[in-house]
Amino acid sequence: MEKEFNRAIDVLTGLLEGRVDSYEIYLSAGKGRIVEAKDGKVDAFRVSSSSGVGLRIIVDGRPGFGYSSVLAEDALKAVVETTLSGSIGATADSFLGFPSPAVRHEVSSPGALDVYDASFEAASEDELIERALDIEKNAMGFDGRVKRVRKAAYSESKSSTRTVNSNGVDTSYVGTFFSGSVVAVAEENGESQMGWDALMGHKRADVDSRVVGQGAAERAVGMLGARPISTARCPAVFENTVVMELLGALASSFLADNVQKGKSMLIGKRDKKVASAVLNLWDDGLMAGGWATAPHDCEGVPRQKTPLLSGGVCRGYLYDTYWARRGGEGSTGNASRSGFKSVPHVGASNLYIERGNTSRDDLFKEMGSGLFIRELMGVHTVDPVSGEFSLGASGVWIEGGRPAYPVRGIAIAGTLLDLFSKVEVVGSDMRFIGSVGSPSLLFGEVNASGR
């Protein structure tokens, strides 16, 4: 796409010359293939391809935005006129502006950041199909009680972007993305339980069909015979995948736009203790191999590693160019956009809790007796401002430091910051799903409502 991108930039810059105070051109192109397998056969094979440009301008302090999914000259002329027309009725904003070129980090190339697999172009359709079928096969072969899978999927995609603005920024990115997932169904004595698992990464080798398939099957089989428990106030280990979900709910409170709009539970909490002293939380846009890793954000600002919690203390927030200006701060390189059809917004990159030194088995031993939470239901209902939640949960009862029996029908309630203040030990079983990562955590006490 390099030639197409260069031509589009030349056309757009020529059309904009003398007509705007400043501009930003964001080009993106992507292609991918996804295979779904069921009952040992291909259930679906989809191929996708897209490209386009998003144009932002500023005229007399007023913003304008337009986009086109066609890069032909006529289409580019139309998007310029549409964007100019849209800016006429917009409200002027003194905080608007585009970044200037910045000194690039030493680790700045896609190769150094480990986000590209050169074998992407070489994989045949048969190879992709075999990977999806292998995920299903590994799930079905794990245990005789696994009777079927709802869907085994494998996908590969490639994304290319380029950002150019009138201040001299000119940055580009190319990354490949691979993922595999499956939902397994286990049955016994008229009971049915489901288990899900997935792996994601920038390299084909990051997706191990055996790990994905057997992981989902183990979760499904492990919940057979689950029973309710009485209401209890007890310690609990939250599995790493569960902590990731809670982190996803907490993440919005670190975004500068939410803080400045009064939509964050961390307003006025900078440099104050808000969580357990054993917790360190980072946003690292330069982490090698991270799902959201790139040398720069979508505005062309270099990515960085930003501390969010250090010893449980809130160290700051995440900014793009606009909200940094409004807050009198510098951008942390956290401008994000869902594609060329949208304008940038503040978003986390690779968000994770720093790993500890305690294995999951040792977390159980330290807990003694209590809950091992493996699934939460309704995390999307967590209040983003107060942090209040009431969530269904299931998992395993731990007795004497060892798994005793699966449990279901539990509900836990509270607030996110209060919950994270009760973490006593951080596990070593670090895992990422997408751009969010965490080890398992031992909480000193949770309120679990049962029968």
Secondary structure as UniProt FT lines:
FT   HELIX           2..16
FT   TURN            17..19
FT   STRAND          22..38
FT   TURN            39..40
FT   STRAND          41..59
FT   TURN            60..61
FT   STRAND          62..68
FT   HELIX           73..88
FT   TURN            94..95
FT   HELIX           110..113
FT   HELIX           118..122
FT   HELIX           125..140
FT   TURN            144..145
FT   STRAND          146..165
FT   TURN            166..167
FT   STRAND          170..188
FT   TURN            189..190
FT   STRAND          191..201
FT   HELIX           204..206
FT   HELIX           209..222
FT   TURN            223..225
FT   STRAND          232..238
FT   HELIX           240..251
FT   HELIX           252..254
FT   HELIX           256..260
FT   TURN            261..262
FT   TURN            265..268
FT   TURN            270..271
FT   TURN            277..278
FT   STRAND          281..284
FT   TURN            285..286
FT   TURN            288..289
FT   TURN            291..292
FT   TURN            298..299
FT   STRAND          305..310
FT   TURN            311..312
FT   STRAND          313..314
FT   HELIX           321..327
FT   STRAND          335..336
FT   TURN            340..341
FT   STRAND          345..346
FT   STRAND          351..353
FT   HELIX           360..367
FT   STRAND          370..377
FT   HELIX           379..381
FT   TURN            384..386
FT   STRAND          388..399
FT   TURN            400..401
FT   STRAND          402..415
FT   HELIX           416..420
FT   TURN            421..422
FT   STRAND          423..427
FT   STRAND          431..433
FT   TURN            434..435
FT   STRAND          436..438
FT   STRAND          441..449
//
